[in-house]
Amino acid sequence: MRVVVTAALLVASCGRNRDGDGAEALPTWDDPVAGIVAARCGDCHGGDAPAGGYDLGSYLGALGGGSDAVANAIAGDPSSRLLTALGDDTHRGVAGVRPLLTTWVVDARLAYRESAIHAPGLLNPAAPDFHGRLLRDRDWDFALCQRCHGDDFAGGASGASCLDCHRDGPTACSTCHRDGPTSGAHAAHRQSPGLDRAVDCGECHRVPRRWDAPGHIVGGDGRADPPPAEVELGPLAARDLSPPRRSAPPVYDPATGTCRNVYCHGGVLGDPAAAHAAPVWTGGAGQAACGGCHGAPPASHASAACARCHPGAAAHLDGALDVGDGSGPCSGCHGDASSPAPPRALDGATLPSALAVGAHRSHLEAPSRLRPPIACDECHVVPAEVDAPGHIDSDLPAEVFPAGAGVLARAGGASPAWDRDAGVCRNVYCHGDGAPRWTAVGRGEAACGRCHGLPPADGRHDPELGIADCTTCHSSVDDHGNILFTGDPGHEASLHLDGHVDLR
């Protein structure tokens, strides 16, 4: 049946209407090329997965490039791939269509349909007489089209509807831009992979309300306004941080295709580790990859473990630097809303048995009441700002007893040291002669007898003395050896750990 149908189509093509002089009319896609190609070639070059990516199921598909960017059908060119492929072994069974297709490509110049008004290249985007080019050359005079195709372009006197191809009408945005331009990084901005927002056209261009708005495709003088589109960077590109960091306004350099000083690519961060803070429009997806807008890590950071301080659900490009859970400048990353001390640790640990948690809360909350709460700066240098030197520009672990910290631990001339491998503090005033285990929380590391003996074995105390004898010389304990506490309820403290030995 296929052979009979094909033969009939070929016969029909040979007996096509002749013009007034008896000369045979040239073939067009509409008659009979589309039908013959569908019958002979459609099994391979049709459907959802045409062979070689070359779809002969439509006119524009036939003009397309298939598996590469070179058009397979070029008007007037006998070396077009559509023709030469019919001479190889793969296409031997359909070589009979080559004479017809040669006439269509070379002589008819890929004409879509016979017309006494329009040239053969009317629907061929590569042709000089493509209707889009003709309209542009006539300063987009759509009224000329409407004379024949109707005010609504639905057919009018000609009966040929522009809406067959331009579903939304020739003057709709989708007619020229479809789902949006695909050149350069247009698609990447619309899709914004990895971000929580798409970038609207109006962020980079003045979006017209109508096709004929001045400055769109027609200038103020009524003449066609040639490409490229003017770039007018909008609020997103001009955004700044708080406190302000912007040093210059955002600009687009058409000579180099480069955006500079744009917030959306880190232009206000001033990070020297950023790879593409001034992105090139045609530079590809890598221009917006992590490390492009700010380093990975930024030059001011020692660690690339972003999740330690920046929540995974944080919104990019919203004008804010999201640090931690938002509970505070310190507790946002470590600790919680009640205290900046772990738990939670930067690695997410919450148990005191973890070295990053340990006895932090025991020191800041001082449940033993042996002294008021011990501030963070007794063991660490506390930064005034998040980006202060020695904070995020220094990798973990945090420095313990650096210069400028450890006043209490150094009292009485002590030389405190933190033994991370063993997890103990050594030679610290606040634990006397003991070497407390950091992670042994609640196991008596601060009980009487751990910091000094009962009594101390210092040559000045009689070894026979009992705990009830302490009050004889020390005013900070009662007759039973209990430490005395003073202060308002809930805020009581003793005179221990104040740098003085209290004698009567």
C-alpha positions as CSV (number, residue, x, y, z in Angstrom):
1,M,0.0,0.0,0.0
2,R,2.9,2.4,0.8
3,V,4.3,1.8,-2.7
4,V,1.0,2.5,-4.4
5,V,0.4,5.7,-2.5
6,T,4.0,6.9,-3.1
7,A,3.7,6.2,-6.8
8,A,0.5,8.1,-7.0
9,L,2.0,11.1,-5.3
10,L,5.0,11.1,-7.6
11,V,2.7,10.8,-10.6
12,A,0.6,13.7,-9.2
13,S,3.8,15.7,-8.8
14,C,4.7,15.2,-12.4
15,G,1.2,16.2,-13.6
16,R,1.0,19.4,-11.6
17,N,-0.8,22.5,-12.9
18,R,1.0,24.4,-15.5
19,D,0.9,28.1,-15.9
20,G,-0.7,30.0,-18.7
21,D,2.2,29.3,-21.1
22,G,1.9,25.6,-20.4
23,A,5.1,25.5,-18.3
24,E,4.9,23.2,-15.3
25,A,4.6,25.0,-12.0
26,L,7.5,24.6,-9.6
27,P,6.9,22.3,-6.6
28,T,6.3,23.9,-3.2
29,W,6.3,22.4,0.3
30,D,2.6,22.8,0.4
31,D,2.2,21.0,-2.9
32,P,3.4,18.2,-3.2
33,V,6.7,18.1,-1.2
34,A,5.2,17.7,2.3
35,G,3.0,14.8,1.3
36,I,5.7,12.9,-0.6
37,V,8.3,13.4,2.1
38,A,5.8,12.3,4.8
39,A,5.1,9.1,2.8
40,R,8.7,8.2,1.9
41,C,10.7,9.6,4.7
42,G,8.3,10.0,7.7
43,D,8.9,6.6,9.2
44,C,12.5,7.6,10.1
45,H,12.5,11.4,10.0
46,G,9.2,12.0,11.9
47,G,7.6,11.6,15.3
48,D,9.0,12.4,18.7
49,A,12.5,11.1,18.0
50,P,13.4,11.7,14.3
51,A,16.6,10.1,13.0
52,G,19.6,12.3,13.4
53,G,17.4,14.9,15.0
54,Y,16.2,15.9,11.5
55,D,12.4,16.3,11.4
56,L,10.8,16.2,8.0
57,G,7.3,16.5,9.5
58,S,7.2,20.3,9.2
59,Y,8.5,23.0,6.9
60,L,10.8,24.6,9.4
61,G,12.0,21.1,10.4
62,A,13.0,20.4,6.8
63,L,15.0,23.6,6.8
64,G,16.6,22.8,10.1
65,G,20.0,21.5,11.0
66,G,19.2,18.1,12.5
67,S,22.2,16.9,14.5
68,D,24.3,20.0,13.9
69,A,23.8,23.8,13.3
70,V,24.2,23.6,9.5
71,A,20.9,23.8,7.6
72,N,20.1,20.6,5.7
73,A,18.2,22.5,3.0
74,I,19.7,25.8,1.6
75,A,17.8,27.6,-1.1
76,G,19.5,27.3,-4.5
77,D,22.2,25.0,-3.2
78,P,22.5,21.6,-4.9
79,S,25.0,20.5,-2.2
80,S,22.3,20.7,0.5
81,R,22.5,17.7,2.8
82,L,18.9,16.9,2.1
83,L,19.9,16.2,-1.5
84,T,23.3,14.6,-1.1
85,A,22.2,12.2,1.6
86,L,19.8,10.6,-0.9
87,G,22.9,9.3,-2.8
88,D,24.2,7.2,0.0
89,D,23.5,3.5,0.8
90,T,21.3,4.4,3.8
91,H,18.8,6.2,1.6
92,R,19.0,4.0,-1.5
93,G,15.3,3.0,-1.0
94,V,14.1,6.6,-1.2
95,A,16.5,7.9,-3.9
96,G,13.5,8.3,-6.2
97,V,12.4,11.5,-4.5
98,R,15.7,13.2,-5.2
99,P,14.7,14.8,-8.6
100,L,11.7,16.4,-7.0
101,L,13.5,17.6,-4.0
102,T,16.3,19.0,-6.1
103,T,13.9,21.0,-8.1
104,W,12.3,22.2,-4.9
105,V,15.6,23.2,-3.3
106,V,17.4,24.6,-6.3
107,D,14.8,26.0,-8.7
108,A,11.9,26.7,-6.4
109,R,14.3,27.9,-3.6
110,L,12.4,26.1,-0.9
111,A,9.1,27.8,-1.7
112,Y,6.4,27.1,0.9
113,R,3.4,27.8,-1.4
114,E,2.7,29.3,-4.8
115,S,1.8,33.0,-4.5
116,A,1.4,35.8,-7.0
117,I,2.3,38.3,-4.2
118,H,5.0,36.7,-2.0
119,A,8.4,35.5,-3.0
120,P,9.5,31.9,-2.4
121,G,11.4,32.7,0.8
122,L,8.4,34.1,2.5
123,L,8.5,31.6,5.4
124,N,12.2,30.7,5.2
125,P,14.0,32.5,8.1
126,A,17.3,32.2,6.2
127,A,15.9,33.8,3.0
128,P,16.4,37.5,2.2
129,D,12.7,37.8,1.3
130,F,11.6,36.2,4.6
131,H,8.4,38.0,5.7
132,G,10.0,39.1,9.1
133,R,12.8,40.8,7.2
134,L,10.4,42.5,4.8
135,L,8.3,43.8,7.7
136,R,11.5,45.1,9.4
137,D,12.6,46.9,6.2
138,R,9.1,48.5,6.0
139,D,9.5,49.7,9.6
140,W,7.1,47.1,10.9
141,D,4.1,48.3,8.9
142,F,1.6,45.6,10.0
143,A,-1.1,47.6,8.3
144,L,0.3,46.4,5.0
145,C,-0.3,42.8,6.1
146,Q,-3.8,43.6,7.4
147,R,-4.9,44.8,3.9
148,C,-5.0,41.2,2.8
149,H,-5.0,39.1,6.0
150,G,-7.6,41.1,7.9
151,D,-7.4,43.4,10.9
152,D,-7.2,40.4,13.2
153,F,-4.7,38.6,10.8
154,A,-7.2,35.7,10.7
155,G,-7.4,35.6,6.9
156,G,-9.3,38.5,5.6
157,A,-9.7,38.8,1.8
158,S,-6.8,36.5,1.1
159,G,-8.2,33.6,3.2
160,A,-4.6,32.9,4.5
161,S,-4.6,33.2,8.2
162,C,-1.4,34.4,9.9
163,L,-2.7,32.7,13.0
164,D,-1.9,29.3,11.6
165,C,1.7,30.0,12.5
166,H,1.4,32.9,14.9
167,R,-1.1,31.5,17.4
168,D,-1.2,34.6,19.5
169,G,-1.1,37.0,16.5
170,P,1.9,38.6,14.7
171,T,2.2,41.4,17.2
172,A,2.3,39.2,20.3
173,C,5.5,39.0,22.4
174,S,5.6,35.2,21.9
175,T,5.7,35.6,18.1
176,C,9.3,37.0,18.2
177,H,10.4,35.8,21.6
178,R,8.4,32.6,22.0
179,D,9.0,31.5,25.6
180,G,11.7,34.1,25.8
181,P,15.0,34.8,24.0
182,T,17.5,32.0,24.1
183,S,20.7,34.0,23.1
184,G,23.4,34.5,25.7
185,A,22.3,33.9,29.2
186,H,18.6,34.7,28.7
187,A,17.4,31.2,29.4
188,A,19.7,30.9,32.5
189,H,18.2,34.1,33.9
190,R,14.6,33.0,33.3
191,Q,15.2,29.6,34.9
192,S,17.7,30.8,37.6
193,P,18.8,27.3,38.6
194,G,19.7,27.0,42.3
195,L,18.1,30.3,43.1
196,D,14.7,31.0,44.7
197,R,13.5,33.4,42.0
198,A,13.5,33.9,38.2
199,V,14.9,37.1,36.9
200,D,12.2,39.1,35.2
201,C,12.8,40.7,31.8
202,G,12.2,44.1,33.4
203,E,15.3,43.7,35.5
204,C,17.5,44.3,32.5
205,H,15.2,45.8,29.8
206,R,12.4,48.3,29.5
207,V,9.5,46.0,28.8
208,P,6.9,47.6,26.5
209,R,3.2,47.4,27.1
210,R,2.6,47.2,23.3
211,W,4.7,46.0,20.4
212,D,4.6,49.5,18.9
213,A,5.7,51.4,22.1
214,P,8.5,53.9,21.3
215,G,11.9,52.4,21.8
216,H,10.8,48.8,21.2
217,I,11.1,47.7,17.6
218,V,10.1,51.2,16.3
219,G,12.0,54.3,17.4
220,G,10.6,57.7,18.2
221,D,10.9,58.7,14.6
222,G,8.7,55.9,13.4
223,R,11.6,54.0,11.8
224,A,12.6,50.5,12.7
225,D,14.8,50.4,15.8
226,P,17.5,47.8,15.0
227,P,19.0,45.3,17.5
228,P,20.5,44.9,19.9
229,A,18.0,45.6,22.7
230,E,18.9,48.4,25.0
231,V,20.0,47.2,28.5
232,E,18.7,49.2,31.4
233,L,19.7,47.5,34.6
234,G,17.0,47.5,37.2
235,P,16.5,47.3,41.0
236,L,18.0,43.9,41.4
237,A,21.3,44.8,39.8
238,A,21.3,48.1,41.7
239,R,20.6,46.6,45.1
240,D,23.1,47.1,48.0
241,L,23.8,45.4,51.3
242,S,23.3,46.8,54.8
243,P,25.5,48.4,55.8
244,P,26.1,49.7,52.2
245,R,29.1,48.4,50.2
246,R,28.4,49.7,46.7
247,S,31.2,51.8,45.3
248,A,29.7,52.4,41.8
249,P,26.4,52.0,39.9
250,P,25.7,48.8,37.9
251,V,26.5,49.0,34.2
252,Y,26.4,46.8,31.2
253,D,29.3,47.1,28.7
254,P,28.0,46.2,25.2
255,A,31.5,46.2,23.8
256,T,32.6,43.3,26.0
257,G,29.2,41.9,26.9
258,T,30.0,42.3,30.6
259,C,27.9,43.3,33.6
260,R,29.8,45.2,36.2
261,N,29.0,46.3,39.8
262,V,25.8,44.2,39.7
263,Y,24.4,43.0,43.0
264,C,23.1,39.8,41.4
265,H,26.6,38.6,40.6
266,G,28.4,39.8,43.8
267,G,29.5,43.1,42.4
268,V,28.9,44.8,45.8
269,L,30.6,42.1,47.9
270,G,34.1,43.1,46.8
271,D,35.3,39.6,47.2
272,P,38.7,39.1,45.5
273,A,38.2,35.3,45.5
274,A,35.1,35.7,43.2
275,A,35.7,34.2,39.8
276,H,33.0,36.0,37.8
277,A,31.8,39.1,39.7
278,A,31.8,40.8,36.4
279,P,30.1,38.1,34.3
280,V,30.3,37.8,30.5
281,W,26.9,37.5,29.0
282,T,28.0,34.7,26.6
283,G,30.3,33.0,29.1
284,G,28.1,30.1,29.8
285,A,26.7,28.5,32.9
286,G,30.0,28.7,34.8
287,Q,29.5,32.5,35.1
288,A,26.9,31.9,37.9
289,A,28.4,28.8,39.4
290,C,29.3,28.7,43.1
291,G,32.5,30.6,43.4
292,G,31.5,33.0,40.7
293,C,29.9,35.8,42.7
294,H,31.9,35.1,45.9
295,G,34.8,32.7,46.4
296,A,34.2,29.2,47.6
297,P,35.0,30.0,50.3
298,P,35.1,33.8,50.1
299,A,38.4,35.4,50.7
300,S,37.3,36.5,54.2
301,H,36.4,32.9,55.1
302,A,38.7,30.1,56.1
303,S,36.2,27.3,55.6
304,A,34.1,26.2,52.6
305,A,31.6,24.5,54.8
306,C,28.8,26.9,54.0
307,A,26.1,25.0,55.9
308,R,27.8,25.7,59.2
309,C,26.7,29.2,59.3
310,H,24.3,29.7,56.3
311,P,21.0,27.7,56.3
312,G,20.4,25.6,53.3
313,A,17.0,27.3,52.7
314,A,18.5,30.8,52.7
315,A,17.3,33.0,49.9
316,H,19.9,34.2,47.5
317,L,19.7,37.6,46.0
318,D,17.3,39.1,48.5
319,G,19.6,41.9,49.8
320,A,20.4,40.2,53.1
321,L,23.3,38.0,54.3
322,D,21.6,35.1,56.0
323,V,23.7,33.9,58.9
324,G,22.6,31.1,61.1
325,D,19.0,30.8,62.2
326,G,18.4,34.5,62.6
327,S,18.3,34.3,66.4
328,G,21.3,36.6,66.8
329,P,24.7,37.6,65.5
330,C,26.4,34.9,67.6
331,S,23.7,32.4,68.5
332,G,22.6,32.2,64.9
333,C,25.6,29.9,64.2
334,H,26.4,28.4,67.6
335,G,24.3,28.1,70.7
336,D,20.7,29.0,70.6
337,A,18.4,32.0,71.2
338,S,19.1,31.8,75.0
339,S,22.9,31.7,74.7
340,P,25.7,31.9,72.2
341,A,27.4,28.9,73.8
342,P,27.0,25.4,72.4
343,P,25.0,23.4,72.2
344,R,24.4,23.7,69.2
345,A,28.0,23.4,68.0
346,L,28.9,24.5,64.5
347,D,28.9,20.9,63.3
348,G,25.4,20.5,64.7
349,A,26.5,18.5,67.8
350,T,24.3,18.9,70.9
351,L,25.6,16.5,73.5
352,P,28.2,17.5,76.1
353,S,30.2,14.4,75.2
354,A,31.1,16.1,71.9
355,L,34.3,18.1,72.2
356,A,32.6,21.0,70.4
357,V,29.9,21.2,73.1
358,G,31.5,20.0,76.3
359,A,31.2,22.3,79.3
360,H,30.4,25.5,77.4
361,R,27.0,25.9,79.1
362,S,28.4,24.9,82.5
363,H,30.7,27.9,82.3
364,L,28.3,30.4,80.9
365,E,25.4,29.4,83.2
366,A,27.5,28.5,86.3
367,P,25.0,26.1,87.8
368,S,27.6,25.2,90.6
369,R,27.3,28.9,91.7
370,L,31.0,28.7,92.7
371,R,31.2,32.1,90.9
372,P,29.1,34.2,88.6
373,P,28.9,33.0,84.9
374,I,32.2,32.9,83.1
375,A,32.0,35.0,79.9
376,C,33.2,33.7,76.5
377,D,36.1,36.0,76.5
378,E,37.7,34.2,79.5
379,C,38.7,31.5,77.1
380,H,38.3,33.0,73.6
381,V,38.7,36.3,71.8
382,V,35.2,37.4,71.1
383,P,34.9,39.2,67.7
384,A,33.2,42.6,67.7
385,E,31.8,41.8,64.2
386,V,31.2,38.5,62.3
387,D,34.0,39.4,59.9
388,A,36.4,40.6,62.5
389,P,40.0,39.3,62.0
390,G,40.6,36.0,63.6
391,H,36.9,34.9,63.4
392,I,35.6,33.4,60.2
393,D,39.0,33.9,58.4
394,S,40.4,31.4,60.9
395,D,39.5,27.8,60.4
396,L,38.3,25.5,63.2
397,P,38.9,24.7,66.0
398,A,38.5,27.9,67.9
399,E,41.6,29.2,69.6
400,V,41.6,28.6,73.4
401,F,43.6,31.0,75.7
402,P,45.0,33.1,72.9
403,A,46.6,36.5,73.7
404,G,43.9,38.8,74.9
405,A,41.8,36.1,76.6
406,G,42.0,34.0,79.7
407,V,42.2,36.7,82.4
408,L,40.6,34.4,85.0
409,A,42.6,31.3,83.9
410,R,45.9,33.4,84.1
411,A,45.1,34.8,87.6
412,G,47.9,34.3,90.2
413,G,50.5,33.9,87.5
414,A,49.0,30.7,86.1
415,S,50.0,29.6,82.5
416,P,46.9,28.0,81.2
417,A,46.9,25.6,78.3
418,W,44.3,23.6,76.4
419,D,45.2,20.0,75.6
420,R,42.8,19.3,72.7
421,D,44.0,15.7,72.2
422,A,43.3,14.8,75.8
423,G,40.3,17.2,76.1
424,V,41.6,18.8,79.3
425,C,42.6,22.2,80.6
426,R,46.0,22.4,82.4
427,N,47.5,24.9,84.7
428,V,44.4,27.1,84.9
429,Y,43.8,29.2,88.0
430,C,40.0,28.5,87.9
431,H,40.5,24.8,88.5
432,G,43.5,25.0,90.9
433,D,45.7,22.0,90.7
434,G,43.1,20.0,88.8
435,A,43.1,19.1,85.1
436,P,39.3,19.0,84.4
437,R,38.0,16.9,81.5
438,W,36.0,19.2,79.2
439,T,33.4,16.6,78.2
440,A,32.9,15.1,81.8
441,V,29.9,17.4,82.4
442,G,28.0,16.6,85.6
443,R,30.6,14.2,86.8
444,G,32.1,16.3,89.6
445,E,34.9,18.1,87.7
446,A,34.1,21.2,89.8
447,A,33.3,19.6,93.1
448,C,35.1,20.4,96.3
449,G,38.4,18.4,96.3
450,R,38.9,18.5,92.6
451,C,40.6,22.0,92.4
452,H,42.5,21.7,95.7
453,G,42.7,18.9,98.2
454,L,40.6,18.5,101.3
455,P,42.7,19.9,102.9
456,P,45.2,21.2,100.3
457,A,48.6,19.4,100.4
458,D,50.6,22.6,100.3
459,G,52.6,22.3,103.5
460,R,50.6,25.1,105.1
461,H,47.5,22.9,105.9
462,D,47.5,20.2,108.6
463,P,46.8,16.9,106.8
464,E,44.4,16.0,109.7
465,L,42.1,19.0,109.1
466,G,38.5,18.1,108.0
467,I,36.1,20.0,105.8
468,A,34.4,21.5,108.9
469,D,37.7,23.1,109.9
470,C,37.8,25.4,106.7
471,T,35.7,28.0,108.4
472,T,38.4,28.6,111.0
473,C,40.5,30.5,108.5
474,H,38.1,31.1,105.5
475,S,35.1,33.3,105.7
476,S,33.6,31.9,102.5
477,V,32.4,28.7,104.1
478,D,30.1,27.8,107.0
479,D,30.8,25.7,110.1
480,H,30.0,22.5,108.1
481,G,32.3,23.3,105.2
482,N,29.5,24.4,102.9
483,I,30.3,27.3,100.5
484,L,28.4,30.5,101.3
485,F,26.5,32.2,98.5
486,T,25.3,35.7,98.3
487,G,23.1,37.6,95.8
488,D,19.6,37.8,94.7
489,P,17.6,34.6,94.3
490,G,18.5,32.9,91.0
491,H,21.7,35.0,90.8
492,E,23.6,33.7,93.9
493,A,27.4,33.3,93.7
494,S,30.3,32.7,96.0
495,L,33.6,34.4,96.5
496,H,35.4,31.5,94.9
497,L,37.4,32.2,91.7
498,D,37.8,35.9,92.2
499,G,41.5,35.9,92.4
500,H,41.7,36.3,96.1
501,V,42.2,33.8,99.0
502,D,39.7,34.9,101.6
503,L,41.1,34.7,105.1
504,R,39.4,35.9,108.4
